Amino acid sequence: MRRSPLHAALQTLDPTWLALEGMQAALQLQSGGTPHPIALADASCLVRMGVKGPGAEQWLSAQGIAALPGVNAWLRTPEGTLVARLARTEFFLEDGVGGATVSRLREVLRPAPGIYPVLRQDAALVLQGERVNDLLVQVCNVDFKAWPMEQQAVAMTSMVGVSVLVAWYRHNGVPSYRIWCDGTFGHYLWETLLEIAVELGGAAAGLQGLLPGLPENQS
């Protein structure tokens, strides 16, 4: 079974584990159950990949990913796969819970002239809550409030010295941010964001209720 870069940090929070996409994911934490103005969760379990090169767009279209976004934007396919264009010829893809598109594409993608796979072993975070922007202004110089949530934008930037990819949207009407970084920096980023979140009244959380495709409640 795959192991999250944040597994050790989550283990100290008395999680209820759930096997998702071949990885133990923290569905609930002992501190869960009370809404917080900021919730921070680990979504590293989701399966992702990258592809780039002058032939990447044509290759993805040939594989059925036809409605590709503009630069620095993302969309979800009907199957629930998040597709983000990071540059004119570079794409990031991540399946939702139970998705199989990325696994299928991994099987058929081979390096070729103009098409190059990009290994993605990210630590992936969910930040959600009405006070998330109060946290983000302390760790990043990007003004996320300048983009409407409905714009489905992505940004490659830095948070507390860590290079990150960020996408934002509303989940159940609440501002939500997805953050991906190199897994080797995941623990540092998690601890730093969590420290600030707690100062703002937030807390670490399980994925239940934060990630589309998971039940809001589970016994």
Helices and strands as residue ranges (DSSP letters): H 7-11, E 16-20, E 23-28, E 39-42, E 48-52, H 56-62, E 73-76, E 82-87, E 90-94, H 101-108, E 116-118, E 122-128, H 132-139, G 144-146, G 149-151, E 154-159, E 162-171, E 174-182, G 183-185, H 186-199, E 203-204
